[in-house]
Amino acid sequence: MGKNDRRRRTRIPVSKVIKHSKYQVLGTPVFEENSAVDLSSGGISFQTAQEYKLGTLVLLEFEIGGEALKILVCVAWIKKSKEDLSKHIVGAELIAIDPEHKKAMQTHLAKLMKLNEDSKGNKPKKKNEKKRKTKAKKAKAKSKPKKK
């Protein structure tokens, strides 16, 4: 993770085909196919030729374990792709998901995290994990009465 990464959840790189469409209350969604870049329990980033605006609701569909998952996300950030200047990388926050689909997604993420740990020989760390542990130790030390 980069130093400017503000996510609190571990991102897992994925290379899945993903379908996305601007969310519409009425009407049939028109899906565009691209690829997912990474996935976490709170969101996803994906590549697209679309130039979504911040705050846009997007309906995503992708397959995990042979099951098509549909999730509703909100565009949190967008930047130009460095590899293909005609594409954008979109980061989106999870807004709504069917509970069964969420369970399937979490199971898949857990498997990917384990594979990632096994292949690298270490556990992916969340940003500020070390700071949180240090703060917790300091708070615990303050709450203990001093011995006389």
C-alpha positions in Angstrom: 0.0 0.0 0.0 1.2 3.5 -0.8 1.8 6.2 1.8 -1.2 8.1 0.5 -3.5 5.1 0.9 -6.3 6.0 3.3 -8.2 2.7 3.3 -8.5 0.9 6.6 -9.2 -2.5 5.0 -6.7 -4.7 3.3 -6.8 -4.5 -0.5 -6.5 -7.7 -2.4 -5.3 -7.5 -6.0 -7.7 -9.2 -8.4 -7.9 -9.7 -12.1 -11.6 -10.5 -12.7 -13.8 -9.4 -15.5 -16.3 -6.9 -14.0 -19.4 -5.4 -15.5 -20.5 -2.0 -14.5 -23.3 0.4 -15.2 -24.4 3.8 -13.9 -27.2 3.0 -11.4 -30.7 3.9 -12.6 -33.8 3.7 -10.5 -35.9 3.1 -13.7 -34.6 1.5 -16.9 -32.4 -1.4 -17.8 -28.7 -1.1 -16.9 -26.3 -1.0 -19.8 -23.2 -2.9 -18.7 -19.7 -2.3 -19.8 -17.1 -5.0 -19.3 -13.6 -4.2 -17.9 -11.4 -5.6 -15.2 -11.3 -5.2 -11.5 -8.0 -4.0 -10.0 -8.4 -4.7 -6.3 -11.1 -5.7 -3.8 -11.7 -5.2 -0.1 -14.6 -5.9 2.3 -15.6 -2.2 2.0 -15.0 -1.5 -1.7 -13.5 -2.1 -5.1 -11.4 -0.5 -7.7 -11.8 -1.2 -11.4 -10.7 0.0 -14.8 -13.0 1.7 -17.2 -13.2 4.0 -20.2 -16.1 5.8 -18.5 -15.4 9.0 -16.7 -17.6 8.6 -13.7 -18.1 11.7 -11.4 -17.4 11.5 -7.7 -20.5 10.3 -5.8 -22.0 8.5 -8.8 -23.8 5.3 -7.9 -22.6 2.3 -10.0 -24.1 -1.2 -10.2 -21.3 -3.8 -10.5 -21.6 -7.4 -11.4 -18.8 -10.0 -11.2 -18.3 -13.7 -10.6 -17.0 -15.3 -7.5 -16.9 -19.0 -7.1 -19.3 -19.6 -10.1 -21.9 -17.1 -8.6 -22.7 -13.8 -10.2 -22.6 -11.1 -7.5 -24.3 -7.7 -7.9 -23.2 -4.8 -5.7 -24.1 -1.1 -5.5 -21.1 1.2 -5.0 -20.4 4.9 -4.8 -17.5 6.4 -6.7 -15.0 7.7 -4.1 -12.1 8.6 -6.5 -11.0 8.4 -10.1 -7.7 8.7 -11.8 -6.2 8.2 -15.2 -4.6 4.7 -15.8 -0.8 4.9 -16.2 -0.8 1.8 -18.5 -3.6 2.9 -20.8 -4.3 6.6 -21.0 -7.8 6.0 -22.6 -8.9 4.3 -19.3 -9.6 5.4 -15.8 -9.1 3.6 -12.5 -12.2 4.1 -10.3 -12.2 3.5 -6.5 -15.7 2.8 -5.2 -17.2 2.3 -1.7 -19.6 -0.5 -1.1 -23.1 0.8 -0.6 -25.4 -2.2 -0.8 -25.1 -6.0 -1.3 -27.3 -9.0 -0.8 -26.3 -10.7 2.5 -25.6 -14.0 0.7 -23.5 -12.3 -1.8 -21.6 -10.5 1.0 -20.9 -13.8 2.6 -19.6 -15.2 -0.7 -17.4 -12.2 -1.2 -15.9 -12.3 2.3 -15.2 -16.0 1.9 -13.5 -15.3 -1.4 -11.5 -12.4 0.1 -10.4 -14.6 3.0 -9.1 -17.2 0.6 -7.3 -14.6 -1.5 -5.7 -13.1 1.7 -4.5 -16.5 2.7 -3.0 -17.2 -0.7 -1.4 -13.7 -0.6 0.1 -14.4 2.8 1.4 -17.9 1.8 3.0 -16.6 -1.4 4.8 -13.7 0.3 5.4 -15.4 3.6 3.9 -12.5 5.5 0.5 -11.1 6.5 -0.7 -8.0 4.7 -0.9 -5.1 7.1 -3.6 -2.5 7.4 -2.6 1.1 7.4 -1.9 2.5 10.9 -2.0 -1.0 12.4 1.3 -0.3 14.3 0.0 3.1 15.5 -3.2 1.5 16.8 -1.4 -1.1 18.7 1.0 1.5 20.3 -2.0 3.7 21.2 -3.7 0.7 22.8 -0.6 -0.1 24.9 -0.3 3.5 26.0 -4.0 3.7 27.0 -3.7 0.4 28.9 -0.6 1.6 30.7 -2.3 4.8 31.8 -5.3 3.0 33.1 -3.2 0.8 35.4 -2.6 2.2 38.9 1.0 2.8 39.8 2.6 0.5 42.3 4.0 2.1 45.5 
